[in-house]
């Protein structure tokens, strides 16, 4: 069985915050942000607008694009680090909002790698034959956990959601089968102090704020994370030349460019949206996919690589024939 992409969708809050707006909130400049990250704007959720609300809107757009309704979905996985509540999961809130009443819904926490991990998990469910159609979502409201006195981190992140509908289909035996061809995932918990949130119900009984050692994250992202992409190529017998598009986690333009160069991926094959959305954690890849599908770059039959690194560290890649 192959997990074939039927449609993608995205949703951003109404409030767009430019670098010039950030200059009024913290001691920073547009030049400083752009030169170090490539970010020019990001979106913040309104008061009372939760992660599951963003996720439900993105999911509905993905379902519309796929031509499916609530009765067609039997698996919902939401990658998020900023759920509405400690419990129940954001995925169950999205399930209820969409009117889906069958199957299973749960959250997956791998920080910025959350969408890649969720795609890998959904693929296993679909390939086993236990479920037919999956709604895979990345949704975040990182603005809720930013320290507005830390100008090195609060300018980097934004809110948003993206979603993908996957359907289990028998392998057609062709040389270029559609669907998820391979997923490669890694974790290494020894790096917690480099990117984490300093709060939680068990540790501090608070929500906490995001903390990051930027240079260490950059070094690991460029130096180590490319192994999952290389393994995906090796398993499928493909190379960077075979790729139509590389869609990495949208954290930092310098990380994106350095990673693509190390992997031998031509710049014109890299989908970059970090300037438009900032770092939206688990939502960044599906947001970028939605942009590239919407403007006609990603088409059926294209070979697409998605890749991400998140706090923990977690990292992973998935190779998909669209």
C-alpha positions in Angstrom: 0.0 0.0 0.0 1.1 3.5 -0.8 0.2 6.7 1.1 -0.8 9.1 -1.7 -1.2 12.9 -1.3 -4.7 14.0 -2.2 -4.6 17.6 -1.2 -2.9 20.2 1.0 -4.2 23.3 2.8 -3.0 26.1 5.0 -4.3 28.8 7.3 -2.6 31.9 8.8 -4.1 34.3 11.4 -5.2 37.7 10.2 -2.6 39.7 12.1 0.6 40.1 10.1 3.6 41.4 12.0 6.4 42.9 9.9 10.0 43.4 11.0 9.1 47.1 11.3 6.4 46.2 13.7 8.9 44.2 15.7 11.1 47.2 16.0 8.4 48.9 18.0 8.1 45.9 20.4 11.7 44.9 21.1 15.2 46.3 20.5 15.9 45.1 17.0 16.1 46.2 13.4 14.7 44.9 10.1 18.3 44.7 8.8 19.4 42.6 11.7 16.5 40.1 11.4 16.8 39.8 7.6 20.5 39.4 7.5 20.6 36.6 10.1 17.4 34.8 9.3 15.8 36.0 6.0 12.5 36.6 7.9 10.5 39.7 6.9 7.2 39.0 8.5 5.2 36.5 10.6 1.6 36.1 11.8 0.3 36.0 15.3 -3.0 34.5 16.5 -5.6 36.7 18.0 -6.6 36.5 21.6 -8.8 33.5 21.9 -7.6 32.0 18.6 -6.2 28.6 19.5 -3.9 26.1 17.8 -6.8 23.7 17.1 -8.8 26.6 15.5 -5.9 27.2 13.1 -5.5 23.5 12.5 -9.1 23.0 11.8 -9.2 25.7 9.2 -6.1 24.4 7.4 -7.5 20.9 7.6 -10.8 21.9 6.0 -8.9 23.5 3.1 -6.9 20.4 2.6 -10.0 18.3 2.6 -11.6 20.6 0.1 -8.6 20.3 -2.1 -8.7 16.5 -1.8 -12.4 16.3 -2.5 -13.2 14.5 0.7 -15.6 15.0 3.5 -15.7 14.3 7.3 -17.0 10.8 6.6 -13.9 9.9 4.5 -11.3 10.6 7.3 -10.5 7.8 9.8 -7.1 9.1 11.1 -6.1 12.5 12.3 -2.5 13.3 13.5 -1.6 16.8 14.6 2.0 17.7 15.0 2.2 20.5 17.6 4.1 21.8 20.6 1.5 24.4 21.6 -1.8 22.5 22.0 -4.9 24.3 23.4 -4.8 22.3 26.6 -2.5 19.8 28.4 -5.4 17.5 27.4 -7.5 16.7 25.5 -5.3 16.7 22.4 -5.6 19.4 19.7 -6.3 16.6 17.2 -9.5 15.7 19.0 -10.6 19.3 19.0 -9.9 19.5 15.3 -11.8 16.2 14.8 -14.8 17.7 16.6 -14.6 21.0 14.7 -14.6 19.2 11.3 -17.4 16.8 12.2 -15.3 13.7 11.9 -16.9 11.0 14.1 -14.9 7.9 13.2 -11.4 6.6 13.5 -8.7 8.0 15.8 -7.2 11.4 16.5 -4.1 12.2 18.5 -1.3 14.7 18.8 2.4 14.1 18.1 5.1 16.1 19.7 8.5 16.4 17.9 8.6 20.3 17.9 9.7 21.6 14.4 10.0 18.0 13.1 6.4 17.3 14.1 4.9 17.4 10.6 7.6 15.0 9.2 7.1 12.7 12.2 3.3 12.9 11.7 3.6 12.0 8.0 5.8 9.0 8.9 3.3 7.8 11.5 0.3 8.2 9.2 2.2 6.3 6.5 2.7 3.4 8.8 -1.1 3.3 9.7 -2.1 3.5 6.0 0.5 1.0 4.8 -0.7 -1.6 7.4 -4.3 -1.5 6.0 -5.8 -0.4 9.4 -6.9 3.0 8.1 -7.9 4.4 4.7 -7.5 8.2 4.8 -5.4 10.4 7.1 -5.5 14.0 7.8 -1.9 15.1 8.8 -1.7 18.5 10.4 1.0 20.9 11.7 -0.4 23.7 13.8 1.3 26.1 16.2 0.8 29.2 18.3 4.4 29.8 19.3 3.6 33.5 20.0 2.2 32.2 23.3 5.5 30.8 24.6 7.9 33.6 23.4 9.9 35.7 25.9 9.4 39.3 24.7 12.5 40.3 26.6 14.7 38.0 24.6 15.1 39.8 21.3 17.2 36.9 19.8 14.2 34.5 19.8 11.0 36.5 19.8 11.6 37.8 16.3 12.0 34.4 14.8 8.7 32.6 15.4 5.1 32.9 14.2 1.7 31.1 14.3 0.0 29.2 11.6 -1.2 25.8 10.4 -0.9 23.5 7.4 -2.5 20.1 6.5 -2.3 17.2 4.1 -4.7 14.5 3.2 -3.1 11.1 2.5 -5.0 8.1 1.1 -3.9 4.4 1.2 -3.8 3.0 -2.4 -2.4 -0.3 -3.7 1.0 0.0 -5.3 0.4 0.1 -9.1 3.7 -1.6 -9.8 5.0 1.3 -11.9 8.6 2.5 -11.9 7.5 5.9 -10.6 4.8 5.1 -8.0 3.0 7.9 -6.3 3.0 8.3 -2.6 5.4 8.4 0.4 8.4 6.4 -0.8 10.4 6.4 2.5 10.6 8.2 5.8 13.8 8.6 7.9 13.5 9.8 11.5 16.1 10.4 14.3 16.2 11.7 17.8 19.0 12.5 20.3 17.9 13.7 23.7 21.4 14.8 24.8 20.8 18.2 23.2 17.9 19.4 25.3 19.6 22.5 26.6 20.2 23.9 23.1 16.5 24.3 22.2 13.7 23.9 24.8 10.9 25.5 26.7 11.7 26.2 30.4 8.3 25.1 31.7 5.8 22.3 31.8 3.0 20.8 34.0 5.3 18.2 35.7 8.5 20.3 35.9 7.4 23.8 36.8 3.6 23.8 36.7 3.9 26.7 34.2 3.8 27.1 30.4 7.3 28.5 30.3 9.2 30.3 27.5 11.2 29.2 24.5 15.0 29.1 25.0 17.6 28.6 22.3 21.3 28.6 21.7 21.2 29.8 18.1 24.8 29.0 17.1 24.6 25.4 18.4 21.3 24.8 16.7 22.7 26.1 13.4 25.8 24.0 13.7 23.8 20.8 14.4 21.2 21.6 11.7 23.7 21.9 8.9 26.3 19.5 10.2 24.2 16.5 11.3 20.7 16.6 10.0 21.5 15.9 6.4 22.0 12.2 7.2 18.3 11.6 7.0 18.1 13.1 3.5 21.1 11.0 2.3 19.5 7.9 3.8 16.2 8.6 2.0 18.1 8.9 -1.3 20.0 5.6 -0.6 16.9 3.6 0.3 15.0 4.7 -2.9 18.0 4.7 -5.3 17.5 8.4 -6.1 19.8 11.4 -5.9 19.5 15.1 -5.5 19.4 15.4 -9.3 16.1 13.4 -9.3 14.4 15.8 -7.0 11.8 18.3 -8.4 11.6 20.1 -5.1 13.2 20.3 -1.7 10.9 21.6 1.1 12.8 22.0 4.3 11.6 23.3 7.7 11.4 27.1 7.4 13.5 28.2 10.4 16.3 30.3 9.0 17.3 31.1 5.4 21.0 30.5 6.1 20.3 27.0 7.4 18.1 26.3 4.4 20.8 27.5 1.9 23.7 25.7 3.7 21.8 22.4 4.0 20.8 22.5 0.3 24.4 23.2 -0.7 25.8 20.4 1.4 23.3 18.0 -0.1 24.0 19.1 -3.7 20.5 20.3 -4.2 20.3 23.2 -6.8 19.0 26.5 -5.3 16.2 26.7 -7.9 14.7 23.4 -6.5 14.4 24.8 -2.9 11.0 26.0 -1.7 11.6 28.9 0.7 8.8 30.7 2.6 10.6 31.7 5.8 10.5 35.3 4.7 6.7 35.2 4.6 5.8 33.2 7.7 8.8 33.1 10.0 9.5 29.9 11.9 6.1 28.3 12.5 7.6 25.0 13.9 5.5 22.0 12.9 3.4 24.2 10.6 6.2 25.4 8.5 6.6 22.5 6.0 2.8 22.1 5.2 2.6 25.9 4.9 5.4 25.8 2.4 3.9 22.9 0.5 0.6 24.7 0.3 2.3 27.8 -1.2 4.3 25.7 -3.8 1.2 23.6 -4.8 -0.9 26.7 -5.0 1.4 28.6 -7.3 1.8 25.6 -9.6 5.4 24.6 -8.7 4.6 21.2 -7.2 2.7 19.1 -9.6 1.5 15.5 -9.7 4.5 13.2 -10.5 7.1 15.5 -8.9 9.6 14.0 -6.5 9.5 16.1 -3.3 11.7 15.9 -0.3 10.6 17.3 3.1 13.0 17.7 5.9 13.1 19.2 9.4 15.0 19.5 12.7 13.3 20.3 16.1 14.1 20.6 19.7 15.2 17.5 21.5 16.9 17.2 19.0 14.5 15.5 16.6 15.0 15.4 12.9 13.6 13.6 9.9 12.9 13.5 6.1 10.3 12.0 3.9 10.5 11.4 0.1 7.2 11.8 -1.6 6.2 11.2 -5.2 3.4 13.8 -5.6 
